[in-house]
């Protein structure tokens, strides 16, 4: 039986969970090729994995500073507004909004930060002349639990040790934490053109499909909240689904990328949801930019989960709310774009909430 050791390679499933403002979050990330000798693991994890076999896992809870880089006041910068670039690299104007995240490369004149630096900062203060950029990690002040489960193991067939992966950075940077509010204040997502679309013919053409594994992952997440005895309304790719009577749960897939009045739609649908009923909203980064609302295209994928949470909050459906994300999973080799996507499945994001009982 193969075990985790210096001579093994394979895949690890990392699950990162945390809670903020009473909302639960879970990020699942597939580490496709670990190298036990070279890779950097969160504190204590490498040692705990030693001798473990396929299917076994280890889990650690890390207080702030023990895993995520510690919060530093010097990384909260109060700057003149003219230090913020007026346009993105795509030529679109930057309209700063409180609570939003932007690449640090959009700030001019910061030491060791270059125009193409994508590491995010959060805009936490704004006036007519200045802005405050929090360049700390979005999870810097939040305890996180990280589980590593061994998906498969095999013997390394070469004497060299290959490249190095820093697994905390890979799983926790570039997204997780960006779906949360800042100090309990709702993010200022909405501007006058937020719900505008370039193409208003959404009813005529379905959105581009995700790959089979992505839909399978959505179904697995649905199963956490629904059971066979429940009456479920599944609104997938078509927001004109017939509604009849009362439901225990409502599932929305690839809907709100395009919807020009999502809060009103959720409020209307909630009249057909039983008290305590669940609302589950799923999407990917795979969508039709021509028909998506403008605001959706402006947001990072993890910020979009924050947007959906705001929809649920304003619709009164945010009881026991939470988010899921699943990234870097295997894509089926039979998929026509397997090679183009390098065997990687479309990422899946889901936001859930409940109607108050």
N, C-alpha and C positions, 0 to 999 in steps of 0.2 A: 504494500500500500504506500503510495507516494505521500510525503509529508512536506510541509513548508520548511525549507532550509536554504542554506547558501547556494546550493546547486540546483534549486528549483526555479522555474519560471511559470507563469500562468496568468490568470485573471482574478481580480479582486472586485467585489461589489462593495462600494463605500456608500453608507447611508449617514447623512448629517442631519440631525434634528435640533431644533431650538424653539423657543417660545418668546414672544414679545407682545405686549399689550393684550395678553389673553388669547393671542392667535398662535396656533401651532404651525410649524413649517417643517417640511421634510424634503431633502435633496438626495436623490439616488444617482450615483455616477459609477459607470463601469470602468475600472482600471484595466485596460485591455492586456497589458503586458507588464507585470511587475518584475523587478530584478531585486531579489532579497539582499544582495550584497551591496549594490550601488545606491538603491533608492533611499530617499529620506521619508520616513514615516512619522506620523504624530507621536508625541512622547509616549514611550512604553509599548507601543503597538507592535513594533518589529519583534521584540522579545516575547510578547504574548502570543504571537502567531507561530513561533517556533514549534515544530512538531505537530501542528494542526493539519487536518486532512480536508479533502473536498467537502463542502457543505458546512464546515465548522466556522465559527465566527468569534471575534473578540470585540468588546465595546468599552469605550472610555468616555467619561464626562470631563470636559476641560473648563475650568473657570477662566475668566478673561486673563490674558497675558500668558497662559500656559500652552496655548496652541495658536490662536489668532494673534497677530502682532498687537502689542498693547497700545491703548489709546494714548496719544501724545497731544498735549495742548498746542505745541508748536506747529502741528499739522492742521490746526484750525486757523485759517488765514483770512484776515480782513483786508480787502484789496480795493483799489479804485476800479470802478466799473469798466473803464476803458482798457483794463488788463484782460478782460474777457473777449475772446475772439468774436467778431460780429457774425461770422458765418462758419458752417461746418465744412469739412473737406469735400462735401458734395455740393457746396455752393448754396445750401439752404440757410436762411437767417437763424441765428440763435436768439430765442426770446427767453431769457432766464425766468424760471418759475420756482418758487419756494418748495423745497422738499425733493425736487428732481435731481437726478444724477446726470453728470456730464463727464466726458473724458478729461483728465487733467491736462492733456495736450492742448485743450482749448484755452488754457490760461497762459498768457505770455509772461516770460521772465522769471519762471521758477527754476531754481537750481536743480539740475539733473532731470528735468522734465522737458521733453521735446514735443514738437507739434504732432507727432504720430503716437504719443503715449496714450494708451487707452485705459490705463488704471483710473477708476472712477473717483470723482469727488461729489459730495452732496452740497447743494446750495441751501444753506440754513439761515441766511440773512440777506436782505436786499433793500436798498434804498435808491433814490434817484442818482446817487453818485458812487455808492460802494456796494460790494457784495461780500458775503462770508462763505468761504469754501471749506468744508470739512473733508480733508484728504485722508482721514483715518479709514481703516477697513470697516465696512458696514456692520460687521459682527464684533467689532473690537470690545464692546462693553457687554456682550451677551454670552452666557455659558452655552457651550455646544456639546452635544454627544455625537461621537463618531463611531460607527460600527464598520468593521471590515469583515466581509464574508468571503471565503475562498470559493470561487466558482469552479475553477479547474486548475490542476497542477500537471506539469510535465518536467522531465529532466532537461537541463540546459545541455545542448549538444555541441557546445564550443567552449574552448578554454578562455575566451575573452568574456568580459563582463558587460560589454555594451554601454548603452547610454544610462542617464540618471533621470529619475522622475521624483519631484517633490510632491508627495501626495496631498499634503495639506493645502498647498497652493493650487494644485490641480482641481481639487474638489470644492474648496471654499472660496477661492478668488473668482473674479469675473462674473459675479451674479448673486450668489446667496446673500441675503440680507437686504438686497435692494427693493424687495417687495414690502418692506415695513415702513411705518410712519416715523417721522422724526419727533421725538418727545411727545407722542400722542396726538400730534396735529396732522390732520389729513393733508396729503400732498396736493399742491395746486396744479393739477393736471390740465384743467380745462381752459382753453382760450377760445376766442370767437370762431375760429375755423376748425376746432378740434374734430367735429363730427362731419366735416365736409368730405366728399369723395370725388375723385376725378371721373369715375364712371358710375352712373346711377342705375345701371341695368343689372343690379345684383340678382333680381328675381329670375333672370334668363339663363344664367350660367352658374353651375355649382362651383364651389371653391376647389382649388387643386387638392387632390387626395394626399394623405400621408401614406407612408409605407405600412405594410401589414403589421410589422412589429410594433409600430407606434400605436395603431388601433388596438392591438393586443394589450399593450401597457395601459391604455386608457380603460379597457374593460377590467383589468386587474384592479385598478384604483377604484372603479365603480363598485366592485364587489365589497370593498371595505365599508360601504355606506348603504347598500341595498341588499335585500334578501328576496328569495323566490316568491314569498307571500305578499310582497309589496306591489301596489299598482304604480307603475313607472311610466312617465312620459319621456320619450327619447326624442329630443329635437336635434337632429344631426343634419347639417348642411342645408336645412330648409326651415326657415323661421315661420312658415305658414302651416306647420303641423296642426292637425285638427285637435282641438281641446274639448273634452267632454267629461264633465263631472269633476271629482276631486281625486288628487294623486298623493301618494306617499313620498314621491321623489320626482325631480325633474332633471334631466340630463341635457346639457347643451354642448355640442361639439362643432367647432369652427363656425360659430355664429357671430360673436361679438367683435371679431376683426372688422366686420362690415356694417354693423348695425348703427344707424344714425340716431336712435333714441333708446339706448339700452336700459336706462333706469326706469323709464316709463313702461317698457316691455316687461321687465322683471316685476314691477308692481302689479301690472295687469295679470301676469301669469301666477303671481302669488295668491290671487283670489281663488285659484283652483288647486292650491297646495294646502294639505291638511296641516293643522298646528303640529309643530315638531317635524314637519317634512323637510327633506334635504334638497338643496340645489347644488348641482355639480357642473362646473363650466370648464371645458377642456379646449386647448388649442396647441399649436406648435409654432415654429418659426417659419413654417411653410404656408404661405398665403399669397393671394393675388394683390400685389401692391397697387395695381390700377384701380381696384374696387374697394380697397381697405379705407377706413376713415383715416384722415390725415394724422390725427393724434396717435393712432396705433403705430403708424410707421415711424414716429419720432421716438418711440420708447424702446429701451432695452427689454429683452424678453422677460427678465425678472421684474422690471418695473410694470410690465403688463399685468402680472399677477397682482401687484399693488393696485393697479387701475380697477381690475375686476373686484378686488376686495372693497374698493370705494363704491363701485356700483352696488354691491350687496349691502353695504352700510347704508347708503342713501335709500335703498329699496326696503330696508328693514328686514333683511335676510341674512344678517351677519352673526347670528347666535352660534356659538361654538365653531367659529370659522377657522379655516386653515388653508394651507397650500401644499401641493406636491410638485416636484419636478423630477424627471427621469431623463438622463442624458448619456450619450455615447454608447448606447446599447447596440447589439449586433443587428445588422440588416440581413434579411434573408438573401441567400445567394441567387435565388430565382428572380429577384427584383430586377427589372430592366436597367436601372441606373445603379446597380450594385457597385460597379467599378468607379463610376463618376462620384459617388458618395463615399468611396473608400471603405465600403462595408459598414458604414455608420447609419443607424436608424435615425429618423427624425426625432428631435427632442420633444418631450411631452410635458406640458404644464397644465395643472388643474387647480382650481380654486373651489372651495366648498363652503357652504354655510347652511344654517337651518332657520326655518320660520319659528318664531317664538311659540312655545306651547301655550 
